[in-house]
Amino acid sequence: MDISDLYTIGKVQNNVAITLKDNDSFSQTSYYFFHGGRKQIFLECVPVMYNGHVQLLYFTRNMAPLAEILNKVPRSKFGRLSYNLLEAVNEFSAYGFLEDACLLTNFFYIYVDIQSLEVFFIYIPLNLSGKNTGSMLSAGDRIRRTLAEYVRLAFPSPTSDNENYRIGEMLSDTDLLLDDIVMALRNTPSVRLTEEKKSPRNTAVSGITLRNHSTGQTINIDKNGLIIGRQAPRPEGLISGDREIGRKHCQILFEDDRFYIMDLHSKNGTRLNGKMLEPMRQVEIHSGDLIMIAGQTFACSFNRGTNE
């Protein structure tokens, strides 16, 4: 089946809106996973109800479709853009639980930050259980093939632009894995110079955010840590209205530049990515993890700040 039969796609105030034809096709689990990825490679997405149907809004502020950016990006930055795209594809491939068929690989629906040239995907959290999506190419192969065709047309010979022509040769070389190409691009001048200019100030983790997409609750936690529960000492850690959650259920701690979670002998337990935590034992958490506090699930994402 063609999964595009499961939804319609349009625009709402320059943002992408995907409306599901059948609400049962929405996968809450895959939404949690992709929404808080360890590296943010997906457009920010919020599910809403529209005319009785689940609609997914993808926010594209300060971005433009890859198809448009390719025609505007200076030749000197094409290597950087290609590297960002293929690195993001590699990152997606590491999500073994996400469906290749649900990633939009049309270059008009892959978005690029206009300033940084970082690449962001649209992933549609669909429940494809029992559905035959055919023997389609992987998302990585589809993107690689389209980019190779673009390079072939834009840089047909090495005389004017050897570096970009070489990118096309690597993309077309079936003996090279995507990992090999990403590694090679990392060592090209246009990518290496950009990497050297990046400041570590922009990568420091200043805190974490826990989001419950069922209830809408958001818990922001800074480096001072936080106790979470029905009677948490600080209001920002309070989860009210659920008797399954303990008065002081669990604690988030920050030590040695890492965030940890610890269950505080709660009756109904705390799970990290489905695994029950031992009481009073700290376990490191990462952006993209799912934390289940009794029966409520929170997606964890890291907040980036400056490292003064």
VEXDREN-2710 file (C-alpha; in Angstrom, 1 decimal):
% VEXDREN-2710
k/r/px/py/pz
1/MET/0.0/0.0/0.0
2/ASP/1.0/3.6/-0.5
3/ILE/1.0/5.2/3.0
4/SER/0.1/8.6/1.5
5/ASP/-3.4/7.1/1.2
6/LEU/-3.5/7.4/5.0
7/TYR/-3.3/11.2/5.2
8/THR/-3.6/14.5/3.5
9/ILE/-0.9/17.2/3.5
10/GLY/-1.3/21.0/3.4
11/LYS/-0.1/24.2/4.9
12/VAL/-1.3/26.2/8.0
13/GLN/0.4/29.7/8.2
14/ASN/3.5/28.4/6.4
15/ASN/3.7/25.3/8.7
16/VAL/3.1/21.8/7.4
17/ALA/-0.2/20.2/8.4
18/ILE/-0.7/16.5/8.0
19/THR/-4.3/15.3/8.6
20/LEU/-4.9/11.6/9.2
21/LYS/-7.9/10.1/7.5
22/ASP/-8.3/7.4/10.3
23/ASN/-7.5/8.5/13.8
24/ASP/-6.6/4.8/14.7
25/SER/-3.6/5.1/12.4
26/PHE/-2.0/7.6/14.8
27/SER/0.8/5.9/16.8
28/GLN/1.3/7.6/20.2
29/THR/4.3/5.5/21.0
30/SER/6.3/6.4/17.8
31/TYR/5.3/10.1/18.4
32/TYR/6.9/10.0/21.8
33/PHE/10.1/8.4/20.4
34/PHE/10.7/10.7/17.5
35/HIS/9.5/13.9/19.3
36/GLY/12.3/13.7/21.9
37/GLY/15.2/12.3/19.8
38/ARG/18.7/12.3/21.2
39/LYS/19.7/14.6/18.4
40/GLN/17.0/16.8/17.1
41/ILE/16.6/15.8/13.5
42/PHE/12.8/16.1/13.3
43/LEU/10.6/19.2/12.9
44/GLU/8.8/20.2/16.0
45/CYS/5.4/18.5/15.9
46/VAL/2.2/19.0/17.8
47/PRO/-0.9/16.8/17.4
48/VAL/-4.3/18.6/17.4
49/MET/-7.9/17.7/16.5
50/TYR/-9.2/19.2/13.3
51/ASN/-12.8/18.5/12.1
52/GLY/-12.7/15.3/14.1
53/HIS/-9.4/14.1/12.7
54/VAL/-5.9/14.0/14.2
55/GLN/-3.9/16.7/12.6
56/LEU/-0.1/16.9/13.0
57/LEU/1.3/20.5/12.8
58/TYR/5.0/20.7/11.9
59/PHE/6.6/24.1/12.6
60/THR/9.0/25.4/9.9
61/ARG/9.9/28.9/11.3
62/ASN/13.2/30.2/9.9
63/MET/13.4/27.2/7.5
64/ALA/12.9/26.5/3.9
65/PRO/12.4/23.3/1.9
66/LEU/15.6/21.5/0.8
67/ALA/14.5/21.7/-2.8
68/GLU/14.6/25.5/-2.6
69/ILE/17.8/25.7/-0.6
70/LEU/19.7/23.5/-3.1
71/ASN/19.0/26.1/-5.8
72/LYS/20.2/29.0/-3.6
73/VAL/23.1/27.7/-1.5
74/PRO/26.5/28.9/-2.5
75/ARG/28.8/26.3/-4.0
76/SER/31.2/26.7/-1.1
77/LYS/28.5/25.6/1.3
78/PHE/27.1/22.7/-0.7
79/GLY/29.4/20.2/0.9
80/ARG/28.3/21.4/4.3
81/LEU/24.6/21.0/3.4
82/SER/25.2/17.5/1.9
83/TYR/27.0/16.5/5.1
84/ASN/24.2/17.7/7.3
85/LEU/21.6/15.9/5.3
86/LEU/23.4/12.6/5.2
87/GLU/24.4/12.8/8.9
88/ALA/20.7/13.4/9.7
89/VAL/19.8/10.3/7.6
90/ASN/22.4/8.3/9.5
91/GLU/20.9/9.5/12.8
92/PHE/17.4/8.4/11.7
93/SER/18.7/5.0/10.7
94/ALA/19.8/4.5/14.3
95/TYR/16.2/4.7/15.4
96/GLY/15.5/1.0/14.9
97/PHE/11.9/1.4/16.1
98/LEU/10.8/4.0/13.6
99/GLU/9.4/3.1/10.2
100/ASP/11.3/4.1/7.1
101/ALA/8.0/4.4/5.2
102/CYS/6.8/7.2/7.6
103/LEU/9.8/9.5/6.9
104/LEU/9.0/12.0/4.1
105/THR/12.0/12.0/1.8
106/ASN/10.6/14.3/-0.9
107/PHE/13.0/17.3/-0.9
108/PHE/10.0/19.6/-0.7
109/TYR/9.2/18.2/2.7
110/ILE/12.7/18.1/4.1
111/TYR/13.5/21.4/5.8
112/VAL/16.7/23.3/6.3
113/ASP/17.5/26.0/8.8
114/ILE/18.4/29.0/6.6
115/GLN/21.2/30.2/8.8
116/SER/22.9/27.0/10.0
117/LEU/21.9/24.7/7.1
118/GLU/20.9/22.1/9.7
119/VAL/18.4/19.6/8.3
120/PHE/15.1/18.5/9.8
121/PHE/12.7/15.7/8.7
122/ILE/9.0/15.3/8.9
123/TYR/8.2/11.9/10.4
124/ILE/4.5/10.8/10.5
125/PRO/3.8/8.7/13.5
126/LEU/1.6/6.1/11.9
127/ASN/0.6/2.6/13.2
128/LEU/1.5/0.4/10.2
129/SER/0.9/-2.9/12.0
130/GLY/-0.6/-5.4/9.6
131/LYS/-0.1/-3.0/6.6
132/ASN/2.1/-4.0/3.7
133/THR/4.2/-1.0/2.6
134/GLY/5.8/-2.9/-0.3
135/SER/9.5/-3.4/-1.0
136/MET/10.3/0.3/-1.2
137/LEU/13.9/1.6/-0.8
138/SER/15.0/2.6/2.6
139/ALA/14.7/6.3/3.5
140/GLY/18.5/6.6/3.3
141/ASP/18.6/5.1/-0.2
142/ARG/15.8/7.3/-1.4
143/ILE/17.5/10.5/-0.2
144/ARG/20.9/9.4/-1.4
145/ARG/19.6/8.6/-4.9
146/THR/17.8/12.0/-5.2
147/LEU/20.8/13.9/-4.0
148/ALA/23.1/12.0/-6.4
149/GLU/20.8/13.0/-9.3
150/TYR/20.9/16.6/-8.3
151/VAL/24.7/16.7/-8.1
152/ARG/25.0/15.0/-11.4
153/LEU/23.0/17.8/-13.0
154/ALA/24.5/20.7/-11.0
155/PHE/28.1/19.6/-11.1
156/PRO/28.5/17.6/-14.3
157/SER/32.3/17.8/-14.5
158/PRO/35.2/18.3/-12.0
159/THR/36.7/21.3/-13.8
160/SER/34.7/24.0/-12.1
161/ASP/34.0/22.5/-8.7
162/ASN/36.0/19.4/-7.8
163/GLU/34.8/19.0/-4.2
164/ASN/31.1/19.0/-5.1
165/TYR/31.7/16.7/-8.2
166/ARG/33.5/14.3/-5.9
167/ILE/30.4/14.2/-3.6
168/GLY/28.3/13.1/-6.6
169/GLU/30.8/10.4/-7.4
170/MET/30.7/9.1/-3.8
171/LEU/26.9/9.1/-3.8
172/SER/26.8/7.1/-7.0
173/ASP/29.4/4.6/-5.8
174/THR/27.3/1.5/-4.7
175/ASP/30.3/0.1/-2.9
176/LEU/30.3/3.0/-0.4
177/LEU/28.1/2.8/2.6
178/LEU/26.4/6.0/3.8
179/ASP/28.7/5.9/6.9
180/ASP/31.7/6.0/4.5
181/ILE/30.4/9.0/2.7
182/VAL/29.6/10.9/5.9
183/MET/33.1/10.2/7.2
184/ALA/34.6/11.4/3.9
185/LEU/32.5/14.6/3.9
186/ARG/33.5/15.3/7.4
187/ASN/37.1/15.7/6.2
188/THR/36.3/18.0/3.2
189/PRO/37.4/21.6/3.5
190/SER/33.9/23.1/3.5
191/VAL/32.8/20.9/6.4
192/ARG/36.0/20.9/8.4
193/LEU/36.2/24.7/8.4
194/THR/32.6/25.0/9.6
195/GLU/33.2/22.4/12.4
196/GLU/36.2/24.4/13.6
197/LYS/34.2/27.6/13.8
198/LYS/31.5/26.0/16.0
199/SER/31.8/27.2/19.6
200/PRO/31.3/24.8/22.5
201/ARG/29.2/27.5/24.1
202/ASN/26.3/26.5/21.9
203/THR/26.3/22.8/23.0
204/ALA/26.2/23.0/26.8
205/VAL/23.2/21.4/28.4
206/SER/21.4/23.9/30.6
207/GLY/18.5/21.7/31.7
208/ILE/15.9/19.2/30.6
209/THR/12.3/19.3/29.8
210/LEU/9.8/16.4/30.4
211/ARG/6.6/16.6/28.3
212/ASN/3.5/14.5/28.8
213/HIS/1.8/14.7/25.4
214/SER/-1.4/13.1/26.8
215/THR/-2.0/15.6/29.5
216/GLY/0.0/18.5/28.1
217/GLN/2.0/18.9/31.3
218/THR/5.6/20.2/30.9
219/ILE/8.2/19.9/33.6
220/ASN/11.3/22.1/33.2
221/ILE/14.3/21.0/35.3
222/ASP/17.6/23.0/35.7
223/LYS/20.9/21.8/37.1
224/ASN/19.6/22.1/40.6
225/GLY/17.5/19.0/40.0
226/LEU/14.0/18.3/41.0
227/ILE/11.8/16.0/43.1
228/ILE/8.6/14.9/41.2
229/GLY/5.4/13.7/42.8
230/ARG/1.9/14.5/44.1
231/GLN/3.4/16.5/47.0
232/ALA/6.7/17.7/45.5
233/PRO/8.6/20.3/47.6
234/ARG/8.7/22.7/44.6
235/PRO/5.6/23.5/42.5
236/GLU/7.3/22.8/39.2
237/GLY/7.7/19.1/40.2
238/LEU/4.0/18.7/41.1
239/ILE/1.9/16.1/39.3
240/SER/-1.6/16.4/40.7
241/GLY/-4.8/14.4/40.2
242/ASP/-3.2/11.0/39.9
243/ARG/-3.3/8.8/43.0
244/GLU/-1.0/6.3/41.3
245/ILE/1.9/8.7/41.6
246/GLY/3.7/8.9/45.0
247/ARG/4.0/12.0/47.1
248/LYS/7.7/12.1/46.3
249/HIS/7.9/9.6/43.4
250/CYS/11.2/10.2/41.8
251/GLN/14.1/12.7/41.6
252/ILE/16.1/14.2/38.7
253/LEU/19.7/15.0/39.7
254/PHE/22.6/16.7/37.9
255/GLU/26.1/15.5/38.7
256/ASP/29.4/15.6/36.8
257/ASP/27.7/17.4/33.8
258/ARG/25.1/14.6/33.4
259/PHE/21.4/14.2/34.4
260/TYR/20.2/11.2/36.3
261/ILE/16.9/9.9/37.5
262/MET/16.3/8.0/40.7
263/ASP/13.1/6.3/42.0
264/LEU/12.3/7.3/45.6
265/HIS/10.8/4.0/46.8
266/SER/7.5/4.8/44.9
267/LYS/4.7/2.2/45.2
268/ASN/4.1/2.0/41.4
269/GLY/7.6/2.5/40.3
270/THR/9.5/4.5/37.7
271/ARG/10.4/3.2/34.3
272/LEU/13.1/4.5/31.9
273/ASN/12.5/3.4/28.3
274/GLY/10.3/0.6/29.6
275/LYS/12.7/-0.7/32.2
276/MET/11.7/-0.5/35.9
277/LEU/14.3/1.4/38.0
278/GLU/15.7/0.0/41.2
279/PRO/14.7/2.3/44.1
280/MET/17.4/4.8/45.2
281/ARG/19.7/4.0/42.3
282/GLN/20.7/6.7/39.9
283/VAL/20.5/6.0/36.2
284/GLU/21.7/8.5/33.5
285/ILE/19.1/9.9/31.2
286/HIS/19.5/11.2/27.7
287/SER/17.5/13.4/25.3
288/GLY/14.9/11.2/23.7
289/ASP/14.4/8.9/26.6
290/LEU/10.9/8.0/27.8
291/ILE/10.2/8.2/31.5
292/MET/7.1/6.5/32.9
293/ILE/6.1/7.8/36.3
294/ALA/3.5/5.3/37.5
295/GLY/1.1/5.3/34.5
296/GLN/2.1/8.7/33.0
297/THR/4.7/8.9/30.2
298/PHE/7.0/11.9/29.7
299/ALA/9.4/12.4/26.8
300/CYS/12.7/13.9/27.8
301/SER/14.5/16.5/25.8
302/PHE/17.7/18.5/26.6
303/ASN/17.7/22.2/26.6
304/ARG/20.9/23.8/25.1
305/GLY/22.3/27.0/26.6
306/THR/25.6/28.7/26.8
307/ASN/28.6/27.4/28.7
308/GLU/29.9/30.4/30.5
END
